[in-house]
Amino acid sequence: MDPSDIFISYSHQDGAQMASELNALLSRRGFRVFMDQVILRTGDDLERSIFPRIRAAVLYVPIITRGFCDPKRWAFKEYELALAESRQRTDTGRQAKFLFPILHEISDPRDASLDNNLLLREHLLATKYRRSSESLSEIVDEIVSIAGVNEDFFSEHCVAGVFPARFPVTNIEYRRFIEAGGYTNEGLDRWWSTDGRQFWFSYAARIRHKYLWSVRTEDQVIDENLTGSNARYNSFNQPVTGVCYFEAEAYCRWASTELGAPLGFVVRLPTEREWLTLLSENPARPPAGFGDFQPDSNNLLFHRSRELSRGELDLSIAAKVSFPSTFGAYSNAPSHSGCHDLIGNVWEWAGDFEDPILAKEKTGRCGNVGKILGNCCFDIPARISFPPRELRFPGYRHHVIGFRVVMAMVTNQNVA
C-alpha cells in the first residue's frame, strides 16, 4: 500500500468532479493524495481495501454532498470509520486535526439532505467545516497551514538579529526540496556546498569520509532523507528527520532562492547562540522553569513513561512508544520568542561548528564537528541540561535529528 498524506472521501454520484479538482490542487502542493476512483460493488471488501488507507492517512477530507449523506452508501461508511479514528487519536494523545469536512452543494448542516443522517448533522454542527463555494485555493491554503509550512510561519519579531521559523521544517516542506531535484546531480551543483557535495559522493559510494565516523551502512535509498520511507516519521506534518548537516544546509540554499526570501535576506540554519536566544532571553542561562516541564509543553518520553529514570531508560523501548509529534501538537507553550518545539521533539542542527580545540578534546578528531540542539522525543527531563546540546559529525543522520531555519540579513558569512 503506497503511503498517503490525505484521503479524499466522496460520493461518486455527485462529488467526483469536486474531488478531482481538490486532488489536483493538493498534489501540486506536494501532498500524497488517495482518492478512490473505483465504484465498490456489493461484496467488495471495504475493510480490506479502503479502511487501512483511512487509518494511515494524516488528514481525512470528506466532500459532503447529498449522495454522501445517504447512510447506506460506502462514502458515509468511510466517514463513520474516520470519525471513530479521530476520537481514538484524541484519546491516545494530542494530535493535529484529522477531519476536514467540505460541504459541496449543501448550504449548511441544517440542509434537508441531512434529515436522514443525524450522526453526520450532529458532527458537522459541532466542528469547523468549509464550503466548496469558497475559493478552493483558500481551502488548500488552510490545509497547508495544518501541515505546517515554515515560509508562512516565520516569527514577526526579530530575535538575536534573525527572524526565526516558529516550528521545525516539516516533511511536506522538505519533500518540495526533494521533488525540486535536491538530490540530483543538478541539485547537488546548485544548492549543496563544496564540502557537502564531496561528502555526499563519498557517502553514496560507501567510502569513509572525515565528516562521518564510518562508511554508510543503511540500505535505504539516498535520494531522500533517511526517514523518508518510514511511516513512523514521514507524515507530512511531522518535522523532517534523518537529515545530516549538509542536507539541512542545502535545503536552506534552495529555500533562499526558490521560495523567494525577501531582498537582502537569506534562509539559513541558526547558530548555537541564536538558537539559545530563541529558547532563553539570556542565552547564557536557562529560561525560568527550565526542567520543570508540563505535559502540554513538549514531546518528552517522560510524559508517556513517567516511571523511567535516567538509569532505567532503554532507547529500544523508547523507540516503540515515542516518535516526533505533529505540527502544532504542543502549541500551548511557546518560548518567549514565539518558537515551538525547541525542547523534546527532535534534535536540531546548529549552523555553526564546535570550536576546533574543544572538538579535539571531546571527540579526538580535528576538523569541523557539528552541533545538535534541543534534545528529542526519546529523552526524559533527567537527561536534559543547559545548554541542551550534543556534538555530531556533520555527515551524521538519525531518526530524531531535524532542523529549524531562520531568515537573516545577507552578510559575507551568509554568501556561498
Summary of the structure (lengths in Angstrom):
residues: 416
radius of gyration: 23.0
end to end distance: 41.7
largest distance: 74.8
contacts: 1308
relative contact order: 0.12
helix: 33%
strand: 11%
